């Protein structure tokens, strides 16, 4: 067969849906509120062909710069010849979802604010910076339970 270079070429596994996710997207997909500045992940939904992004943008994370009734405009950075180009991709809402990349950061901000508030009430200072994992403390291995064993070579025997 001739070599195919179509827009959806080599996407058999990329656009595949899980076994229980077949069919059209649920109504909750369309009711998600997107605002300018939100961080979103582009994940193509193969059951809806309209507004499908190019396969290159599948799995990429970008920032919403435009919101229309059925679609959002997303700014994605693409590496071209060693430099980053800002690409503006218009994608329907079926193919985007809010990114969870900032969830851990936002949770840490809330917990730090709570710790700071509690420390201020007690009149203490609290360390809010993340610390690298320190080396394990030293320990002594006792000989009582760990008796050294002598290993010797066993002669090879055949059972034929």
ChimeraX attribute file (.defattr): number of C-alpha atoms within 10 A of each C-alpha:
attribute: neighborCount
match mode: 1-to-1
recipient: residues
	/A:1	3
	/A:2	4
	/A:3	6
	/A:4	9
	/A:5	8
	/A:6	7
	/A:7	11
	/A:8	14
	/A:9	10
	/A:10	12
	/A:11	11
	/A:12	8
	/A:13	7
	/A:14	14
	/A:15	16
	/A:16	14
	/A:17	14
	/A:18	7
	/A:19	7
	/A:20	6
	/A:21	11
	/A:22	12
	/A:23	11
	/A:24	11
	/A:25	14
	/A:26	10
	/A:27	8
	/A:28	7
	/A:29	13
	/A:30	14
	/A:31	9
	/A:32	12
	/A:33	10
	/A:34	19
	/A:35	13
	/A:36	13
	/A:37	13
	/A:38	14
	/A:39	21
	/A:40	23
	/A:41	21
	/A:42	25
	/A:43	20
	/A:44	26
	/A:45	23
	/A:46	18
	/A:47	16
	/A:48	14
	/A:49	12
	/A:50	12
	/A:51	18
	/A:52	22
	/A:53	21
	/A:54	12
	/A:55	16
	/A:56	9
	/A:57	19
	/A:58	18
	/A:59	13
	/A:60	14
	/A:61	21
	/A:62	24
	/A:63	21
	/A:64	21
	/A:65	17
	/A:66	17
	/A:67	18
	/A:68	11
	/A:69	8
	/A:70	11
	/A:71	18
	/A:72	24
	/A:73	19
	/A:74	27
	/A:75	21
	/A:76	20
	/A:77	17
	/A:78	15
	/A:79	9
	/A:80	8
	/A:81	7
	/A:82	7
	/A:83	9
	/A:84	11
	/A:85	13
	/A:86	12
	/A:87	13
	/A:88	16
	/A:89	20
	/A:90	19
	/A:91	21
	/A:92	24
	/A:93	25
	/A:94	25
	/A:95	24
	/A:96	26
	/A:97	16
	/A:98	16
	/A:99	15
	/A:100	11
	/A:101	12
	/A:102	10
	/A:103	10
	/A:104	9
	/A:105	11
	/A:106	11
	/A:107	11
	/A:108	14
	/A:109	13
	/A:110	11
	/A:111	13
	/A:112	16
	/A:113	13
	/A:114	12
	/A:115	15
	/A:116	17
	/A:117	13
	/A:118	14
	/A:119	14
	/A:120	12
	/A:121	8
	/A:122	9
	/A:123	9
	/A:124	9
	/A:125	11
	/A:126	13
	/A:127	10
	/A:128	13
	/A:129	7
	/A:130	7
	/A:131	7
	/A:132	6
	/A:133	6
	/A:134	6
	/A:135	6
	/A:136	6
	/A:137	5
	/A:138	6
	/A:139	6
	/A:140	5
	/A:141	8
	/A:142	8
	/A:143	8
	/A:144	7
	/A:145	7
	/A:146	8
	/A:147	8
	/A:148	8
	/A:149	6
	/A:150	5
	/A:151	6
	/A:152	6
	/A:153	5
	/A:154	6
	/A:155	6
	/A:156	5
	/A:157	6
	/A:158	5
	/A:159	3
	/A:160	3
